């Protein structure tokens, strides 16, 4: 002993206490069926008494696996943790849970600045694969992680602007159709899509395409209330709604409902309508996409279309860890009707 420090117990100590060989200790603690249950119990009791723990990382590396899955969340440079899309946190949690259920730990990194971009976890032997989550615009980050897509690497992407990558996405076109069907059934006749097209946010364009298809199927002309870049999605929605208001009285204009590309934009639109004394849902209906918690407590509560984060997380983990699983998959969505469209 030196300075009162205690020597860490080894498998030899466990073997000596249990009265078995070291190979028997290794096989017993790894769950080998070749070891009798009585012997296994004796080894486990000896290990617990000594405070001995198996070095799982070393054991996994010997089996050719790190037992770790890396997850990178792409952010916008300058964003604080509180300004990151809450859906990204829900999806991150679901990936961690899905990995844990497979016996994997997760190594999580939030990356925004070009100088800090890093995704070579497999090459360094730190992870068996990589999940990249990007729900915001950061072109430099996407170009960096796009370059990781090559033979031998296991990478799956959520929010990718590039169709050639191994992505998992919500069924965005189905969401657009669902929004139109709901708004028309609720009594609205001129729903408009609020969002931006031809941007790196491919999911927004897909939602518009589903919306436009459903509008034409109903004999109606699609309408676009375009957003422009702003510090936040809420501000983008606020500004787009203000421009709609400036065109004339909503109830006399060419729209009576908006389907926003995401909940954050929809919440901004709600604020703009409230500031202009335009009643939601009687004068204009508002709905979004994501099912953010904030939408459940807005006034009125926000109707939304929800992807399933648990299913999305499981799909991303499967895409990385399972051979032969479809690289590009759609996660089903569901409608959650609330007060903002209860005309």
Beta strands, then each sheet from edge to edge (+ up, - down):
strand 1: 68-74
strand 2: 105-111
strand 3: 130-134
strand 4: 155-158
strand 5: 167-170
strand 6: 191-195
strand 7: 224-226
strand 8: 257-260
strand 9: 285-289
strand 10: 303-307
strand 11: 329-331
strand 12: 333-336
sheet 1: 2+ 1+ 3+ 4+ 5+ 11+
sheet 2: 7+ 6+ 8+ 9+ 10+ 12-
end
